[in-house]
Amino acid sequence: MSLITSQKNFRFRNWAGNQQSAVPHYYQPETEEQLTDIIKTHGKVRMMGTGHSWSALCHTDEALINLDKYNKVISLDKEKKQLTIQAGIKLWQISDYLDTQGMALINLGSISRQSVAGAISTATHGSGIGYRVLASQVQRFTLIRADGDKIVLDKDGDKETFDLAIINLGALGVISELTLNITEAFRLHEQTVAIDFDEMLARLDELLQTTDHFKMWWFPHVSRIVLYRYQRTQAAVNDSRFRQWLMDEVLSVLVYRFLVFIGNIFRGLRPLFNKLLILSFNKPLDRIERSFKVFNVADPPIHREAEWAFDLKDAKEVLGAYRKMIDESDHKINFIQEVRFVKGDEYALSPSYRRDSIWIGCYLIGDKGWDELLADFEKLAVKYNGRPHWGKEYNIDKEYLRKQYPLLDEFQKLRSTYDPAGKFSNPMIAAILAK
């Protein structure tokens, strides 16, 4: 037996601090054999990556597995453009390694500290209407089931099962290894500018169709919105390290967090601070940098977050309704609201299942006023048939989820085969799959 000793009575706390619990057994395996032994030993098992999810996915009353020490690169095939890694490796570690090899991930989200397995299992995404959720970059993955047996799922093999299982919330087993489809290293030409909100709505179709990766940041209570346009290129890098340090370490961290601190004391000042912050975008930014340096943003302050995916055809109406809801309410919001765009896919539990999607993130720094903001945001989201991000906060009943995810029963059948006793279940998983 290679079973490692657990840390007893571990205190789990996620990144945002809104999820906390006592865990009897906490493990950090370094080998697949250790990982398998842990799974076979316990009756209830859950996994955690960096704890960057706001939802209750990691909660367990028995054994919690963290794969930070199971994070090796297994192989790189430049000819096939495929990278095989262990499941605990972080996205930033993958990017750094691939950069030394003249390769890159095809697409990325804004945060790079997530483990690759966690990001894929929760349908984490980047932005660009020609690009699907990050799980679309997986060619094959190894899953350790409840009985300790391994199964390898390949998208070119059993596509039906792969599409059911790739976004799995940790409910089917523990992902051990993954093979990703990658690409040659590339750069992004970033053009960032703030324009009037109504002008954005009028130009939205054109902005989407003429930009490889397009997203927006809106500072509530402000009439302008920030456009981020990224075009893929092989042109030379022209950004300076000084500018990056000034923006990412000084303005985005020190100055911004100071304003947030004052705004949390005097909530009425938040709209004024948002107007001051938008001034930093008066001068358009035009730079070229390595892809992962542009996709990833500076570490944000700890905040509360919900995010929903809507049908792209409703994008303008949803954006206008969200602005109207905030403008006509007493909410005082102190953080950007991020808007991204994702191509539809065939993955059963993907919020972008069979529809090109606009993803709208609702954010607030601090707990005061969050419950009220989340409730109003969810009323709007349900009205427009949105689907919640599994890794973020939501309070939606099972009937609504079943309406939005037509393959939940098929996923449940697969789960009954892989995990008949519910070893990998917890209250959140049970609620999602309840009939």
Rosetta blueprint (number, residue, H / E / L):
1 M L
2 S L
3 L L
4 I L
5 T L
6 S L
7 Q E
8 K E
9 N E
10 F E
11 R E
12 F E
13 R E
14 N L
15 W L
16 A L
17 G L
18 N L
19 Q L
20 Q E
21 S E
22 A E
23 V E
24 P E
25 H E
26 Y E
27 Y E
28 Q L
29 P L
30 E L
31 T L
32 E H
33 E H
34 Q H
35 L H
36 T H
37 D H
38 I H
39 I H
40 K H
41 T H
42 H L
43 G L
44 K L
45 V E
46 R E
47 M E
48 M E
49 G L
50 T L
51 G L
52 H L
53 S L
54 W L
55 S L
56 A L
57 L L
58 C L
59 H L
60 T L
61 D L
62 E L
63 A E
64 L E
65 I E
66 N E
67 L L
68 D L
69 K L
70 Y L
71 N L
72 K L
73 V E
74 I E
75 S E
76 L E
77 D E
78 K L
79 E L
80 K L
81 K L
82 Q E
83 L E
84 T E
85 I E
86 Q E
87 A L
88 G L
89 I L
90 K E
91 L H
92 W H
93 Q H
94 I H
95 S H
96 D H
97 Y H
98 L H
99 D H
100 T H
101 Q L
102 G L
103 M E
104 A E
105 L E
106 I L
107 N L
108 L L
109 G L
110 S L
111 I L
112 S L
113 R L
114 Q L
115 S E
116 V H
117 A H
118 G H
119 A H
120 I H
121 S H
122 T L
123 A L
124 T L
125 H L
126 G L
127 S L
128 G E
129 I L
130 G L
131 Y L
132 R L
133 V L
134 L H
135 A H
136 S H
137 Q H
138 V E
139 Q E
140 R E
141 F E
142 T E
143 L E
144 I E
145 R L
146 A L
147 D L
148 G L
149 D L
150 K E
151 I E
152 V E
153 L E
154 D E
155 K L
156 D L
157 G L
158 D L
159 K H
160 E H
161 T H
162 F H
163 D H
164 L H
165 A H
166 I L
167 I L
168 N L
169 L L
170 G L
171 A L
172 L L
173 G L
174 V E
175 I E
176 S E
177 E E
178 L E
179 T E
180 L E
181 N E
182 I E
183 T E
184 E E
185 A L
186 F L
187 R E
188 L E
189 H E
190 E E
191 Q E
192 T E
193 V E
194 A E
195 I E
196 D E
197 F H
198 D H
199 E H
200 M H
201 L H
202 A H
203 R H
204 L H
205 D H
206 E H
207 L H
208 L H
209 Q H
210 T L
211 T L
212 D L
213 H E
214 F E
215 K E
216 M E
217 W E
218 W E
219 F L
220 P L
221 H L
222 V L
223 S L
224 R E
225 I E
226 V E
227 L E
228 Y E
229 R E
230 Y E
231 Q E
232 R E
233 T E
234 Q L
235 A L
236 A L
237 V L
238 N L
239 D L
240 S L
241 R H
242 F H
243 R H
244 Q H
245 W H
246 L H
247 M H
248 D H
249 E H
250 V H
251 L H
252 S H
253 V H
254 L H
255 V H
256 Y H
257 R H
258 F H
259 L H
260 V H
261 F H
262 I H
263 G H
264 N H
265 I H
266 F L
267 R H
268 G H
269 L H
270 R H
271 P H
272 L H
273 F H
274 N H
275 K H
276 L H
277 L H
278 I H
279 L H
280 S H
281 F H
282 N L
283 K L
284 P L
285 L E
286 D E
287 R E
288 I E
289 E E
290 R E
291 S H
292 F H
293 K H
294 V H
295 F H
296 N L
297 V L
298 A L
299 D L
300 P L
301 P L
302 I L
303 H L
304 R E
305 E E
306 A E
307 E E
308 W E
309 A E
310 F E
311 D E
312 L H
313 K H
314 D H
315 A H
316 K H
317 E H
318 V H
319 L H
320 G H
321 A H
322 Y H
323 R H
324 K H
325 M H
326 I H
327 D H
328 E L
329 S L
330 D L
331 H L
332 K L
333 I L
334 N L
335 F L
336 I L
337 Q E
338 E E
339 V E
340 R E
341 F E
342 V E
343 K L
344 G L
345 D E
346 E L
347 Y L
348 A L
349 L L
350 S L
351 P L
352 S L
353 Y E
354 R L
355 R L
356 D L
357 S E
358 I E
359 W E
360 I E
361 G E
362 C E
363 Y E
364 L E
365 I L
366 G L
367 D L
368 K L
369 G L
370 W H
371 D H
372 E H
373 L H
374 L H
375 A H
376 D H
377 F H
378 E H
379 K H
380 L H
381 A H
382 V H
383 K H
384 Y L
385 N L
386 G L
387 R E
388 P E
389 H L
390 W L
391 G L
392 K L
393 E L
394 Y L
395 N L
396 I L
397 D L
398 K H
399 E H
400 Y H
401 L H
402 R H
403 K H
404 Q H
405 Y L
406 P L
407 L L
408 L H
409 D H
410 E H
411 F H
412 Q H
413 K H
414 L H
415 R H
416 S H
417 T H
418 Y H
419 D L
420 P L
421 A L
422 G L
423 K L
424 F L
425 S L
426 N L
427 P H
428 M H
429 I H
430 A H
431 A H
432 I H
433 L H
434 A L
435 K L
